[in-house]
Amino acid sequence: MNKETILMQDMENICSADFISWDKFSGKTILVTGATGLIGSAAVKALLYANKKRELGLTVLALVRSKNRAEEKFAEYKDDKNLVFVLGTVEELPEINGGVDFIIHGASQTASRAFVQQPVETILTAVRGTLNLLELARTKKCEGMVYLSSMETYGHPKKGHKVTENDAGALPSLDVRNSYPISKLQCESLCCSYASEYDVPVMIVRLTQTFGPGVEYDDNRVFAYFGRCVLEKQDIVLKTKGETERDYLYTADAVTAILTVLLDGEKGTAYNAADESTYCSIAEMAEMLAGEAGISVRYDLGGNSSDGYLSTLYMDLDTSRLRALGWNVIYPEGLSEIYRRMMLCMTKKQDHGSV
């Protein structure tokens, strides 16, 4: 199996998801922010694929900072007139002419190190950007908007606790690393306020850590690092004891969750999105991958706070609210299959083809 086959399988499986109310997209215009990011780009491609396969007549507006990067990311859609690049940022949102029926707001700082080294920019991108998108949804009288939030908004739940959307966690404001989750919480509050005061049909999807095809080879997040170690047959070196436990989510499953909530979610409501079967510690995940690849796991506990690592947490998300909308995962095989599909699509910049 190669990269092209995997991507085509994912697009076909998303398009075939019968729990998504595809007909509601007929003739509509969907704006996607963070469109060249991991989840945003997957959502754009899935919408374009479904548009062609289901003959929906929709238009995708992709908000991008760099036209060159966008053209590279969506090279296979260069002749698709249903994809329109909007050059700009969420902080300084450009004027968007014409109607906008739906918004998927995924633009956000995602690098943990930046949460510590650029906390001001992390906060301003989140709050200014979300305010601009909510105002756009209000003035365009959108039919639906989804704000992509994070599991980090729950703070530090106790081990063994199943985390529901009604839980609230303590997040010390004087910890600079919390620039990310606290700004996410502020954006969630803005969403609920716009839903209540202005009747904007905005929903929130709280994503667990998500990965799959589309992860860059040099991505500095832990799942990409683990994947590189397996591909290069290098030992996995953990900078912590790996005690953090959480769920994970495959990229395509994140897309189906977002589309499900966008079309059938309840205004002003949050939905956890995770594959509950993947719950494990980072150390357990590392040992599983190392065992399958014939490499070892070593520990170097000399990391420092500037790396942006979270302290140990236990994030076992309850997804019953999302599943009540009909959503389920595409690939129930779990972490091994998610990693296999991601690694088959990870290529170095100088490579041309599948690893």
Helices and strands as residue ranges (DSSP letters): H 3-15, G 22-25, E 29-33, H 38-54, E 59-64, H 67-73, G 75-77, E 83-87, E 102-105, H 112-117, H 119-139, E 144-150, G 151-154, E 162-163, G 176-178, H 179-198, E 202-207, E 209-211, H 222-232, E 236-238, E 245-250, H 251-264, E 270-273, E 275-281, H 282-293, E 297-299, G 305-307, E 314-317, H 320-323, H 335-345
